[in-house]
Amino acid sequence: MIRIGIDLGGTKTEGIALDAQGAILARRRVPSPRGDYAATVATITALVAALEAEAGGPAAAGRGSVGVGIPGIVSPHSGLVKNANSTWIIGHPLDRDLAAALGRPVRVENDANCLAVSEAADGAGAGCAVVFAAILGTGCGAGIVVNGRPLRGRNGIAGEWGHNPLPWPDDGERPGPACYCGRHGCLETFVSGPAFAVDHAAATGESLSAEAIVAAAAAGNAAALASLERLADRIARGLAAVINLLDPDVVVLGGGLSNAIALYDRLPPLVAHRVFSDRIDTPIRRSVHGDSSGVRGAAWLWRPDEAAAFL
Ligand SMILES: [Zn+2]
């Protein structure tokens, strides 16, 4: 059995072939055909064929299940891609076009949902029934998995954490920075990597990348530490609202800022302080599969018993 996962990114498209246990049989990476939808479908189709050949030899061709992670969603209303920052796929029925090209059903899912699926399957959320996984990267997305399945929601937007307002804002945080979605003060405008860099620059006049601020804080720089404390408090407020509503069994963090180890000591007491409960023991963990979680989760969109039906 072969399960193919494809992660369609803005600059690169990555593909992976997994066996039933989640072991990697093949892996390839090609440039994304930016701006060209037909070429994107052709690229993914060719990538699937190459992965199948590499993973199982020619006899395996056409026998794998295929899942695709995209930076957007397929709208349950229109059947077309929306909310994608790879804008050339917007307005197209990507799942149906890929299914026609590959001659089998194809599951297409939001990339944050893929992170959650991957970590729930065999990562930081393994064994947990309800997993909330957030990407703190160039943006701020999140996904929810219940019993191994991504929770999509009636409108396909379940887990769109980043475009809720920052909870419990103080006066200095209102109305908050403008967000590309048209509103102000979205969580994404506070806890994404670029937002963290902007916040640090506003406080210190010092222009550093998010990664450099985290490194400076680790080295004991007081201003960088203060910025990291502000970031931790804001992430904690966002997570407290999630726990009050969903009460997941685990919270998993992915994306560039999830590598800031200092967050994991700070977050639990800050979250506990805000949650409506006398006791909170929700683990907050760094993703196990890191940057590979998108492509692994795409492959895990088909469970082993479902993928076996493709043989
Ligand atoms: Zn927004």
Residues whose N, C-alpha, C, O or C-beta is under 5 A from the ligand:
A	BS01	ZN	G162 H163 C179 C181 C186
